[in-house]
Amino acid sequence: MTTVATRTREIDDLEGFDIQITKDGAVVDTRINGLAKYPFDRKLKGTATVAQWKTQRFEATYPGYDCRVLYGDGREANGNATLNTVRESYEGD
């Protein structure tokens, strides 16, 4: 198992956006170990919503955890936002 920080970076590198992992509403310490490898090798299509990504990928891979998908400026993306919109917020970084 690897640290939360490593998994967060791995997801960011593949999916093209940052996340903040939470459990029971509290942010998880990024130094703890215990998250399995992110099992996807291609990013989810950009027309998918944040809610779809969370359900199909994050929650299916890491039961018991939740996450916040973040825009490039650090705001949390709502569930109806498309992944294209979230990814575009990082352009120019």
C-alpha positions, 0 to 999 in steps of 0.5 A, spaced: 500 500 500 502 507 498 500 513 501 494 518 500 499 523 497 502 518 492 495 516 490 492 523 489 498 524 485 497 518 481 490 520 480 491 527 478 497 525 473 492 520 469 485 524 470 488 531 469 485 534 476 486 534 483 482 531 488 482 531 496 480 525 499 476 525 505 473 519 510 467 521 514 467 528 512 474 529 514 480 530 510 485 524 510 492 525 512 496 525 506 502 521 509 498 515 511 498 508 508 493 504 505 490 506 498 490 500 493 493 502 486 488 506 482 487 501 477 485 505 470 490 507 465 486 511 461 482 518 463 475 518 463 471 521 457 471 529 458 463 529 457 462 525 464 460 528 470 464 529 476 459 525 480 459 519 474 467 519 475 466 519 483 461 513 483 464 509 477 472 510 479 473 513 486 468 510 490 468 503 486 476 503 487 476 506 494 470 504 498 469 507 505 472 514 502 470 520 499 473 525 495 472 532 493 474 534 485 477 540 485 478 546 480 485 549 478 483 555 483 482 550 489 474 550 489 470 544 489 467 542 483 459 540 483 457 533 481 454 536 475 460 539 472 463 535 466 470 533 467 472 537 461 470 543 464 474 541 470 480 539 466 480 546 462 481 550 469 488 547 469 490 549 463 496 555 463 498 552 470 
